[in-house]
Amino acid sequence: MGIDALISRFQPYHELAEYLAAYTDQAIGLAVGLPSVREIADEKYYTDLSGGVLESIGRLFKRAVKMYVYPTRDPVSGEIQTIEGAPVPPPWYHLRDLLLDIHRLEAIRGYNEAYLSIRTPDVLARIEKGDPSWERLVPPAVADIIKAKKLFGWAETSGPAGRLQSRSAGDAE
């Protein structure tokens, strides 16, 4: 797609920011989908932090970190939701608004609406099961890279019907 990117399974995001900050003193940009941003305010991810969500947010944004947030299409209403207008439960909308005001969250503009209904967990599950329909859910250039580098457990092998099958994610290179 013409942009260098690091794809990571680091979660929570403050750990990713801390990892990247160990290798650069430059600004760090994280591109995430709106569903991932919603998870940031879920306390279940921070049981190991005494300060919970607030400590995680502090760790995430203490350096020059900015999150670029890709919109999503609401599966029920079909409406496009962006970081600025997406429903956020109280009191977390205050935090979202603060991060927008200080330019630590920024909406991605110029997106392709055809990709807004794609759910990352669904694509990953299809790749891992060897279901070739995943290729229709990503841009052709992305599918080519996944196959060429055997990412996310993708592997081309001959199965009973000669279809694509995948290895488990733990077997990926």
C-alpha positions in Angstrom: 0.0 0.0 0.0 3.1 2.2 -0.1 3.4 2.8 3.6 5.8 0.9 5.9 4.0 -0.7 8.8 4.7 -2.9 11.7 1.9 -5.3 12.5 1.8 -6.3 16.1 -0.1 -8.5 18.5 1.1 -6.4 21.5 -1.8 -5.7 23.8 -2.4 -3.7 25.8 -1.3 -0.8 23.7 0.8 0.9 26.4 3.1 -2.1 26.2 3.5 -1.6 22.5 4.3 2.1 23.0 6.9 1.3 25.7 8.5 -1.3 23.4 8.7 1.0 20.5 10.0 3.9 22.6 12.9 1.8 23.6 14.1 1.9 20.0 13.3 5.5 19.1 13.0 9.0 20.5 10.8 10.0 17.5 7.1 10.3 17.5 5.2 7.0 17.5 2.0 6.6 15.5 -0.3 3.7 16.1 -3.0 3.0 13.5 -6.0 1.2 15.0 -9.6 0.5 14.3 -12.4 2.1 16.3 -13.3 -1.2 17.9 -9.8 -1.5 19.3 -10.0 2.0 20.8 -13.2 1.0 22.6 -11.4 -1.8 24.3 -8.9 0.6 25.8 -11.4 1.6 28.4 -12.2 -2.0 29.4 -10.9 -2.6 32.9 -10.5 -6.3 32.3 -7.3 -5.7 30.4 -5.6 -3.9 33.3 -6.0 -6.1 36.3 -2.2 -6.1 36.7 -2.1 -2.3 36.9 -3.0 -0.7 40.2 -4.2 2.4 38.3 -6.3 0.4 35.8 -7.4 2.2 32.7 -6.0 5.6 33.7 -2.6 4.2 34.4 -2.6 2.4 31.0 -3.6 5.6 29.2 -0.9 7.5 31.1 1.7 5.0 30.0 0.4 4.9 26.4 0.5 8.6 25.8 3.4 9.7 28.1 5.7 9.8 25.1 5.0 11.4 21.7 2.4 8.8 20.8 -0.6 9.5 18.6 -3.3 7.0 17.7 -4.7 7.3 14.2 -8.2 5.8 14.3 -9.8 4.1 11.4 -13.6 4.3 11.4 -16.0 1.4 11.4 -19.4 0.6 10.1 -22.0 -0.2 12.8 -23.1 -3.8 12.0 -26.7 -3.0 13.1 -27.4 0.5 11.7 -24.9 0.4 8.9 -23.8 3.9 9.9 -20.2 4.9 9.7 -18.8 5.7 13.1 -15.7 7.8 13.6 -13.7 8.5 16.8 -15.2 11.9 17.1 -18.8 10.8 17.1 -18.8 7.1 18.2 -20.8 6.3 21.3 -18.6 6.0 24.3 -20.0 5.0 27.8 -19.8 7.5 30.6 -17.4 8.7 32.0 -14.9 7.6 29.3 -16.2 10.0 26.6 -14.5 12.8 28.7 -11.1 11.0 28.2 -11.8 10.5 24.5 -12.6 14.2 24.1 -9.5 15.2 26.0 -7.3 13.0 23.8 -8.9 14.5 20.7 -8.4 18.0 22.0 -4.7 17.5 22.7 -4.3 15.7 19.3 -3.3 12.3 20.7 -6.2 10.7 18.9 -6.8 11.6 15.3 -9.5 10.3 12.9 -8.2 8.7 9.7 -9.8 10.4 6.7 -9.8 9.3 3.1 -10.7 5.7 3.9 -12.3 3.2 1.6 -15.9 2.6 2.7 -15.8 -0.9 1.2 -13.4 -2.0 4.0 -15.4 -0.7 6.9 -17.4 -3.8 7.5 -14.3 -6.0 7.7 -13.6 -7.4 11.2 -10.0 -8.3 11.9 -10.9 -11.3 14.1 -13.0 -12.7 11.3 -10.2 -12.4 8.7 -7.7 -13.9 11.1 -10.0 -16.8 11.9 -10.5 -17.5 8.1 -6.7 -17.4 7.5 -6.0 -19.8 10.4 -8.8 -22.2 9.2 -7.4 -22.2 5.6 -10.6 -20.6 4.3 -9.6 -18.8 1.1 -12.5 -16.4 1.4 -10.3 -14.1 3.6 -8.6 -12.9 0.4 -11.8 -11.1 -0.6 -11.8 -9.2 2.7 -8.5 -7.4 2.3 -6.9 -5.3 -0.4 -5.1 -7.4 -3.1 -1.7 -6.0 -2.1 -2.3 -7.0 1.5 -3.3 -10.5 0.5 -0.2 -10.8 -1.6 2.0 -9.8 1.3 0.3 -12.2 3.7 0.8 -15.1 1.3 4.3 -14.2 0.3 5.5 -13.9 3.9 3.2 -16.6 5.3 1.9 -14.2 7.9 -0.8 -15.0 10.5 -0.4 -18.7 10.1 -1.1 -18.8 6.4 0.5 -21.6 4.5 -0.3 -23.1 1.1 -0.5 -26.9 1.3 -2.3 -29.5 -0.6 -5.4 -30.7 1.2 -7.9 -33.3 0.2 -9.5 -30.9 -2.2 -6.3 -29.1 -3.1 -7.6 -26.0 -1.3 -5.5 -23.7 0.9 -5.0 -24.9 4.5 -3.3 -23.0 7.2 -1.0 -23.9 10.1 -1.8 -22.8 13.6 -0.7 -19.2 14.4 2.0 -20.7 16.6 3.6 -22.4 13.6 3.9 -19.1 11.6 7.3 -17.8 10.7 
